[in-house]
């Protein structure tokens, strides 16, 4: 199969278009339709448990409990299962910097360093070079699973899925007509979102969402989890979800050493800003669904006058896309995440960086919360889901246009809806599989094969 032809290598649009069309001849768009488990497909619970071997075992019951709440929650936490399932599926050979976990809840608003609100992908733990189709298929499957969860009918589920893939295809065609700089500078900001919403009700909902995002800052969460103790800010214990370690001098010494390594990965202006703060406390924190059990820390920094800065220090391991492709990242896994985020997002956290601890584990760092807000899928109606799915398809197209060749991928997709319909068929079948896998997890818990605990 033809591999991605990168822009800037002297190839013309006509040559890149020919690459995409040649890939379509080898891998027809209709070949992406439908899905069935391969013979000998591993037990999904066994896969999840094997993937959790290096996690904090005491937190795994919480992860299992969260994943057992619904098929959509299971999908969120089972990127390793889907990556294994996608490995034998058809692929065009055109590569991008894939998100690796592009389900609906990994899109949302956040604040740029300039304090603007943008809508973009916001999770890159699995980011790695890979087939663009895998991101599209994960998004499509998550839409259909979410549609079932909110009570949408089959036609509504299919309509939302088709809209997302059609938006991806349409926007990719627009990016293919742009220069590389135009693509790179494009953002889906608040004004862009407002232009997409025509009804008064929609505008009111958008204003409510953006106002909520602006309130979700580090200062806001500090007001909930930070208290003054002996004249200094300290993290409030909320076990097992937040477990402070600031009273252990050895642990705090390691935290300071790790953050010193992290500082060296920042740009000089960000490093200078960070040096105005000193480490005052740290805590182990449970986050997300799929991330539960990874070593995730809060670092509380403060100025001499008590102004606080909360950083999230999160463990990074191998991407699920590595094993699925038979490839391996030989560098720092934290840097893999950071590089993937910077390449894919229109703007990234000012404090984004990485390091390797003395025990050989890799981490990346970002602000704990910086105007970050994800949509509440469970509260959507079918029409809301369809509109939101289209927006996510647009975002994914922009991410792939930044890191892959939009001309070749657009030429592969063409102007018809053949690929859109094929993805809806795939999503329907994979949603069925997700429901079966979710039931397998619930059965394993009920039978006492694995332990789950609310958290």
Secondary structure, DSSP 4 states (H G I P E B T S, - for coil): -PPP--TTSS--HHHHHHHHHHHHHHS-GGGGS---PPTTPPPHHHHHHHHTTTS-GGGHHHHHHHHTT-HHHHHHH-HHHHHHHHTTS---S-EEEE-S---GGGEEEEE-TTS-EEEEE---TT-EEEEHHHHHHHHHHHHHHHHHHTT--HHHHHHHHHHHHHHHHHHHHHHHTS-HHHHHH---BHHHHHHH--SHHHHHHHHHHHHHHHH-SHHHHHHHHEEEETTEEEEPPBTTTEEE-TT-HHHHHHHHHHHHHHHTTS-HHHHHHHTT-EEEEEEEE--SSTTTTS-EEEEEEE-TT--EEEEEEEEE---HHHHHHT----S-HHHHHHHHHHHHSSS--TT-EEEE-TTS-EEEEEES-SS-EE--GGG--HHHHHHHHHHHHHHHHHHHHHHS-HHHHHHHH-SSSHHHHHHHHHHHHHHHHHHHHHHHHHHHHHTTSS-----
